[in-house]
């Protein structure tokens, strides 16, 4: 864990803006602070969550915050009756009290659906927990701003808990508690003297620095040729009508530079803008939508040239397109963040051009290079003329992202001789002294002519993958690429090949991107 630069932090604390932010967070533990003032604190430091809040919704949220305060205050008073100085309540015990209709029910017996419904109220709950238990809990102003916490954690090497799966709402509910523990440890090691100082550091000092850094990056490092396109669906609220940059629900697999085509729902029902992802997709454990992207570089399509719902429905291409991933056949329902294939995007541009829109101003999708005009005679040819060009085409560099014939120190065998292992290729690797940890191991053969030879190559590759703690094993020869991934038990199963590609498949944009995602 890296330390805060004290000189910079002290300068901020003593500045007018720093004093203002610290004073704002002092209100958390001031017994005279009203519920309305706490609500305004949330609006100030997490504006993304409130930019489309109506007056009616605000009233409902204030009422909910008042009910939460009553519950948390009662719990705090009950604990203090036991004379526990610096009262603390275990988060699971707290959850049982707040979420259970059956007071005798254990935490693990609470249905996932209950946690799913309660997740959206985490911010309001965190306000009251930090008010009554300030030594343990912090206000959570990271919903819709989780990207900032990720960047703070990366900068200071704070070990945040792993992100739970989308449907594991129980673990997503617990994430807040684990997050508080990690941030409190950081505060202790950096001698942040109070909850107000920790909050000022996170939401005032660091968040503003990161926003400035992101703005600079967005203006200079967007990839020239996007690799993937995605569809975004929703309605522009008052907060988005004039938005040039902002957050939107999308796929967690979104990468910086990807194309985002936006379809506005009822009553507009038109594809009326194209955006660029300015950051990689972000998974956020607290939010209803789970993942989102930060988008910008908006290209507006005039209303008379926008692609209407009827235009999509009468398109011969979309009529005949297979159902898998067909957002048109789904009537644009629950498809925000779905992949837009190369052919989908080509049809969108065709319709726009037919309607008189200048498609030359739209970004073009990356088209993989042809790699098959070569003669393959042996295993070295597979490496040099097929695999290495593919890895280069995917943007990965030799000796930086991948390497070959690297020794894994594997100790000594029964004869006393060293038993070092040398996989053909390793991808996404790191060295820790003599130890090498890699994400992907690749085994290359000239030609695996039958299942027996594939199994032999698989067994050899698994031994390398296990030593390197790899999560993905790739087998390839002159004809095919086989992908194997660790199963839920942490084992590679020969009978469960994740995906098979042939080299000619990779001249297709969508197959190329699918393979890249599998080995990224």
C-alpha positions in Angstrom: 0.0 0.0 0.0 1.5 3.3 -1.1 1.5 6.4 1.2 -0.2 9.7 0.7 2.3 12.5 -0.2 1.9 14.4 3.1 3.0 17.8 1.7 0.3 17.8 -1.0 -2.4 16.5 1.3 -1.6 19.0 4.0 -1.6 21.8 1.4 -5.1 20.7 0.4 -6.3 20.4 4.0 -5.2 23.9 4.7 -6.7 25.4 1.5 -10.1 27.0 1.4 -11.6 24.2 -0.7 -10.1 21.5 1.6 -11.4 23.2 4.7 -14.8 23.5 3.1 -15.0 19.7 2.2 -13.8 18.6 5.7 -16.4 20.9 7.3 -19.1 19.4 5.0 -18.2 15.9 6.2 -18.1 17.1 9.8 -21.9 17.3 9.5 -22.1 13.5 9.4 -21.5 13.1 13.1 -23.0 16.4 14.2 -26.3 15.5 16.1 -27.9 18.8 14.9 -27.5 17.9 11.2 -30.9 17.3 9.6 -31.8 14.5 7.3 -32.2 17.1 4.5 -28.6 18.3 5.0 -27.3 14.7 4.8 -29.3 14.2 1.6 -27.7 17.3 0.2 -24.3 16.0 1.1 -25.0 12.9 -1.0 -26.2 15.1 -3.9 -23.0 17.2 -3.7 -20.5 14.4 -3.7 -22.3 11.8 -5.9 -24.2 14.0 -8.4 -24.4 11.2 -11.0 -26.9 9.4 -8.9 -29.2 12.4 -8.5 -29.1 14.3 -11.8 -32.5 13.1 -13.0 -34.2 13.0 -9.6 -37.6 14.6 -9.7 -39.1 16.6 -6.7 -41.5 13.6 -6.1 -38.6 11.2 -6.0 -36.6 13.5 -3.7 -39.5 13.5 -1.3 -39.7 9.7 -1.3 -35.9 9.4 -0.8 -36.0 11.8 2.2 -38.8 9.8 3.7 -36.8 6.6 3.2 -33.7 8.2 4.7 -35.7 9.2 7.8 -36.9 5.6 8.2 -33.4 4.3 7.9 -32.2 6.7 10.5 -34.9 5.6 13.0 -33.9 2.0 12.5 -30.1 2.6 12.8 -30.5 4.9 15.8 -32.6 2.3 17.6 -29.8 -0.3 16.9 -27.2 2.1 18.2 -29.2 2.9 21.4 -29.7 -0.8 22.1 -25.9 -1.5 21.7 -25.1 1.5 24.0 -27.4 0.1 26.7 -24.8 -2.6 27.0 -22.2 0.1 27.7 -20.0 -0.8 24.7 -17.9 2.2 24.3 -17.3 3.0 20.6 -20.3 0.8 19.7 -20.0 -1.5 16.7 -22.4 -3.8 15.1 -21.5 -6.6 12.7 -22.7 -5.9 9.2 -24.4 -9.3 8.9 -26.2 -8.9 12.2 -27.3 -5.4 11.1 -28.6 -6.8 7.8 -30.6 -9.5 9.7 -32.3 -6.8 11.7 -32.9 -4.4 8.8 -33.9 -6.9 6.1 -35.5 -9.8 7.8 -39.2 -10.1 8.3 -38.5 -13.2 10.3 -36.2 -11.9 13.2 -35.0 -15.5 13.8 -33.8 -16.0 10.3 -30.0 -16.4 9.7 -28.1 -14.1 7.3 -27.4 -16.8 4.8 -31.1 -17.7 4.7 -32.2 -14.2 3.5 -33.3 -14.7 -0.1 -31.1 -13.2 -2.9 -34.2 -11.3 -4.0 -34.2 -9.4 -0.7 -30.6 -8.2 -1.2 -31.4 -7.3 -4.9 -34.2 -5.0 -3.7 -32.1 -3.5 -0.9 -29.0 -2.8 -2.9 -30.3 0.5 -4.3 -30.6 1.8 -0.8 -27.0 1.2 0.2 -26.0 4.9 -0.2 -28.7 6.1 2.2 -27.9 3.3 4.7 -24.2 4.2 4.6 -25.1 7.8 5.5 -26.7 6.7 8.7 -24.2 4.0 9.5 -21.4 6.5 9.2 -23.4 8.9 11.4 -23.8 6.5 14.3 -20.8 4.2 13.8 -18.2 6.6 12.4 -15.2 4.5 13.5 -16.3 1.7 11.2 -18.5 2.8 8.3 -18.1 5.5 5.7 -20.7 7.2 3.5 -20.8 5.3 0.2 -20.7 7.9 -2.6 -19.4 5.5 -5.2 -22.6 4.3 -6.9 -22.2 5.5 -10.5 -18.7 6.7 -9.6 -17.1 3.4 -8.9 -14.5 4.1 -11.6 -13.0 6.7 -9.3 -12.6 4.2 -6.4 -10.9 1.8 -8.8 -8.4 4.4 -9.9 -7.7 5.5 -6.3 -7.2 1.9 -5.3 -4.8 1.3 -8.2 -2.9 4.5 -7.4 -2.4 3.7 -3.7 -2.3 -0.1 -4.1 -5.4 -0.5 -1.9 -6.6 -4.1 -2.0 -10.3 -3.9 -2.6 -12.4 -7.0 -2.3 -13.1 -8.9 -5.5 -16.2 -8.0 -7.5 -19.0 -10.5 -7.0 -20.9 -12.0 -9.9 -23.9 -10.1 -11.2 -26.5 -12.4 -9.7 -24.8 -12.9 -6.3 -26.7 -10.1 -4.6 -25.8 -11.3 -1.2 -22.1 -10.8 -1.8 -22.8 -7.5 -3.6 -24.6 -6.4 -0.4 -21.6 -7.4 1.7 -19.2 -5.6 -0.6 -19.9 -2.3 1.2 -18.7 -3.7 4.5 -15.5 -5.1 3.0 -14.9 -1.8 1.2 -15.1 0.1 4.5 -12.6 -2.3 6.1 -10.1 -1.7 3.2 -10.5 2.0 3.2 -10.3 2.3 7.0 -7.0 0.3 7.0 -5.7 2.8 4.4 -6.8 5.7 6.6 -5.0 4.2 9.6 -1.8 3.6 7.8 -1.8 7.1 6.4 -2.8 8.7 9.7 -6.0 10.3 8.5 -7.3 11.4 11.8 -11.1 11.3 11.4 -13.9 10.1 9.2 -14.1 13.7 7.8 -10.5 13.6 6.7 -10.9 10.2 5.0 -14.0 11.4 3.2 -12.3 14.6 2.2 -9.4 12.7 0.8 -11.6 10.3 -1.2 -14.4 12.6 -2.4 -12.7 15.9 -2.4 -8.9 15.6 -2.9 -8.4 12.4 -4.9 -11.6 12.4 -6.9 -11.0 15.8 -8.3 -7.5 14.9 -9.3 -8.7 11.8 -11.0 -11.4 13.7 -12.9 -8.8 16.1 -14.2 -6.5 13.3 -15.2 -9.3 11.4 -17.0 -10.3 14.6 -18.9 -6.7 15.0 -20.2 -6.6 11.3 -21.2 -9.9 11.5 -23.0 -8.6 14.2 -25.2 -5.5 12.5 -26.4 -5.4 8.7 -26.2 -8.5 7.3 -27.9 -7.7 4.5 -30.3 -8.0 5.6 -33.9 -9.7 2.4 -35.0 -12.4 1.0 -32.6 -12.3 -2.7 -32.1 -16.0 -3.3 -31.1 -19.4 -1.7 -31.2 -22.2 -1.9 -28.6 -25.8 -0.7 -28.4 -27.0 1.6 -25.6 -30.7 1.9 -25.0 -32.5 4.4 -22.7 -34.3 7.7 -22.5 -32.5 11.0 -22.2 -33.6 12.6 -18.9 -33.0 16.3 -18.1 -29.5 15.4 -17.0 -28.5 13.8 -20.3 -30.1 16.1 -22.9 -27.1 18.4 -23.0 -24.6 15.7 -22.0 -21.4 15.5 -24.0 -19.7 13.0 -21.6 -21.2 10.7 -19.0 -22.1 7.3 -17.7 -24.4 4.8 -19.3 -25.3 1.2 -18.7 -23.3 -1.1 -20.9 -21.3 -4.3 -21.2 -18.4 -4.8 -18.7 -16.4 -6.0 -21.8 -16.5 -2.5 -23.3 -13.0 -1.2 -24.0 -11.8 2.3 -24.4 -12.3 3.5 -28.0 -15.3 1.2 -28.7 -18.3 2.5 -30.7 -21.5 3.0 -28.8 -24.7 3.4 -30.9 -27.5 5.0 -28.9 -31.2 4.1 -29.4 -33.6 6.3 -27.6 -36.7 4.6 -26.3 -40.4 5.7 -26.3 -41.7 8.1 -27.4 -38.7 8.8 -29.7 -37.9 5.2 -30.8 -34.9 6.1 -32.9 -31.2 5.5 -33.1 -30.1 9.1 -32.9 -26.5 9.3 -31.8 -23.1 7.6 -31.8 -20.6 7.8 -29.0 -17.1 6.6 -28.1 -16.3 4.8 -24.9 -13.7 6.9 -23.1 -12.9 4.3 -20.5 -13.0 0.5 -20.2 -16.3 -0.8 -18.9 -16.8 -0.7 -15.2 -18.5 -3.3 -13.0 -20.0 -1.7 -9.9 -21.4 -3.9 -7.1 -23.8 -1.4 -5.7 -25.8 -0.5 -8.8 -29.0 -2.0 -10.3 -27.3 -2.2 -13.8 -24.0 -3.8 -12.5 -21.8 -2.4 -15.3 -21.5 0.9 -17.2 -19.2 2.9 -19.5 -18.0 6.4 -19.5 -18.9 7.8 -23.0 -18.2 10.9 -25.0 -17.3 12.3 -28.4 -21.0 12.4 -29.2 -22.1 12.5 -32.9 -25.7 13.6 -33.1 -28.0 12.3 -35.9 -30.7 14.8 -36.9 -34.2 13.6 -36.2 -35.2 13.4 -39.8 -32.1 11.2 -40.5 -32.1 9.1 -37.4 -33.0 5.4 -37.8 -36.5 4.8 -36.5 -38.0 1.6 -35.0 -39.9 1.1 -38.3 -36.6 1.5 -40.3 -35.1 -1.3 -38.3 -38.1 -3.6 -38.6 -38.3 -3.2 -42.4 -34.6 -3.8 -42.9 -34.1 -7.1 -44.9 -30.8 -7.6 -43.1 -32.3 -7.5 -39.6 -35.3 -9.5 -40.7 -33.0 -12.4 -41.8 -30.4 -12.0 -39.1 -30.1 -14.9 -36.6 -31.9 -14.4 -33.3 -28.8 -14.6 -31.1 -27.9 -11.1 -30.1 -30.5 -9.6 -32.5 -31.5 -6.4 -30.6 -34.1 -5.6 -33.3 -36.0 -8.9 -32.9 -35.9 -8.2 -29.1 -37.6 -4.9 -29.9 -34.8 -3.1 -28.1 -36.0 -4.4 -24.7 -33.2 -5.2 -22.1 -30.5 -5.0 -24.7 -28.4 -2.1 -23.5 -24.8 -3.3 -23.6 -25.3 -5.9 -26.2 -22.7 -6.5 -28.9 -23.2 -4.9 -32.3 -21.5 -7.1 -34.9 -19.5 -5.9 -37.8 -22.4 -6.6 -40.2 -24.9 -5.0 -37.8 -22.9 -1.8 -37.8 -22.5 -1.9 -41.6 -26.3 -2.1 -41.9 -26.8 0.8 -39.5 -24.4 2.9 -41.7 -26.2 1.8 -44.8 -29.5 2.9 -43.5 -28.1 6.2 -42.3 -26.5 6.8 -45.7 -29.8 6.0 -47.4 -31.5 8.6 -45.2 -29.0 11.2 -46.3 -26.6 11.2 -43.3 -22.9 11.7 -44.0 -21.5 8.5 -42.7 -17.9 9.6 -43.4 -18.0 11.3 -40.0 -18.7 8.0 -38.2 -15.9 5.9 -36.8 -15.1 2.6 -38.7 -14.7 -0.8 -37.0 -11.4 -2.5 -37.0 -11.0 -5.1 -39.7 -8.5 -8.0 -39.0 -5.6 -8.4 -41.4 -5.4 -11.4 -43.7 -2.9 -13.9 -42.3 -3.6 -17.0 -44.4 -1.6 -16.3 -47.6 1.3 -18.3 -46.3 2.7 -21.8 -46.6 2.9 -23.8 -43.4 5.5 -26.6 -43.3 6.3 -27.1 -39.6 5.6 -26.0 -36.1 7.9 -23.0 -36.4 5.8 -21.8 -39.4 2.7 -22.0 -37.2 4.4 -19.8 -34.6 6.0 -17.3 -37.0 3.4 -17.0 -39.8 0.1 -17.6 -37.9 0.3 -17.1 -34.1 2.8 -14.2 -33.8 1.0 -12.1 -36.5 -2.3 -12.8 -34.7 -1.0 -11.6 -31.3 0.5 -8.5 -33.0 -2.8 -7.8 -34.7 -4.5 -8.0 -31.3 -2.2 -5.3 -30.0 0.2 -7.4 -27.9 4.0 -7.0 -28.0 6.7 -9.6 -27.7 8.6 -9.5 -24.4 6.0 -7.1 -23.0 2.6 -8.9 -23.3 3.8 -12.3 -24.4 7.0 -14.4 -24.5 8.0 -17.8 -25.7 10.1 -20.7 -24.4 10.3 -19.2 -20.9 11.4 -21.5 -18.2 9.1 -22.1 -15.2 11.3 -23.1 -12.2 9.6 -26.4 -11.3 12.0 -27.7 -8.6 13.9 -31.1 -8.8 12.7 -34.5 -9.8 13.4 -37.8 -8.2 16.8 -37.9 -9.9 17.9 -34.6 -8.4 18.0 -32.9 -11.8 16.0 -29.6 -12.3 12.6 -30.1 -13.9 12.1 -26.7 -15.5 9.1 -26.4 -17.8 9.2 -24.4 -21.0 5.7 -23.7 -22.5 5.7 -22.5 -26.1 4.1 -19.2 -25.3 2.9 -17.3 -22.3 0.5 -14.3 -22.6 -0.3 -11.6 -20.0 2.5 -12.6 -17.6 4.3 -11.1 -14.7 7.6 -12.0 -13.0 8.0 -12.1 -9.3 11.7 -12.8 -8.8 12.2 -16.2 -10.3 8.5 -17.0 -10.2 6.4 -16.4 -13.3 2.6 -15.9 -13.1 0.7 -15.9 -16.4 -2.9 -15.6 -17.5 -2.6 -17.7 -20.7 -0.5 -20.6 -21.8 -0.3 -21.4 -25.5 0.9 -24.8 -26.9 1.8 -24.9 -30.6 1.9 -28.0 -32.8 2.3 -28.4 -36.6 -0.7 -30.6 -37.0 -2.8 -32.4 -34.4 -4.3 -35.1 -36.6 -6.6 -36.9 -34.2 -8.1 -36.7 -30.7 -5.3 -38.7 -29.2 -2.7 -36.1 -30.3 -4.9 -33.2 -29.2 -5.2 -34.9 -25.7 -1.4 -35.3 -25.5 -0.9 -31.7 -26.3 -3.7 -30.8 -23.8 -2.0 -32.8 -21.0 1.3 -31.1 -21.7 -0.3 -27.7 -21.8 -2.1 -28.3 -18.5 1.1 -29.1 -16.7 2.5 -25.7 -17.9 -0.7 -23.9 -17.1 -0.8 -25.3 -13.5 2.8 -24.1 -12.8 2.1 -20.7 -14.2 -1.3 -20.4 -12.4 -2.9 -19.8 -15.8 -6.6 -19.4 -16.2 -6.7 -20.2 -20.0 -5.0 -22.8 -22.1 -4.7 -22.4 -25.8 -3.8 -25.2 -28.3 -3.1 -24.4 -31.9 -1.8 -26.0 -35.1 -1.9 -25.1 -38.7 -5.7 -25.6 -38.8 -7.3 -24.7 -35.6 -7.2 -22.9 -32.2 -8.7 -24.6 -29.2 -9.6 -22.6 -26.0 -9.8 -24.3 -22.6 -10.7 -22.3 -19.4 -10.6 -23.2 -15.7 -13.9 -24.5 -14.5 -15.6 -23.7 -11.2 -13.5 -26.3 -9.5 -10.2 -24.8 -10.8 -9.6 -27.6 -13.3 -9.1 -27.7 -17.1 -11.5 -30.3 -18.5 -10.5 -31.8 -21.8 -14.1 -32.7 -22.6 -15.2 -29.1 -22.1 -13.5 -27.1 -24.8 -14.7 -23.5 -24.4 -14.4 -22.6 -28.1 -12.8 -23.8 -31.3 -11.7 -21.4 -34.1 -10.2 -22.1 -37.5 -7.6 -19.6 -38.8 -9.9 -18.5 -41.6 -12.6 -17.6 -39.0 -10.3 -14.8 -37.7 -10.6 -12.8 -40.9 -14.1 -12.1 -39.6 -14.3 -9.2 -37.3 -16.7 -10.7 -34.8 -14.8 -14.0 -34.5 -11.5 -12.1 -34.1 -13.0 -10.0 -31.2 -14.5 -13.1 -29.6 -11.1 -14.8 -29.5 -9.4 -11.7 -28.2 -11.9 -11.4 -25.4 -11.4 -15.1 -24.5 -7.6 -14.7 -24.1 -7.5 -11.1 -22.8 
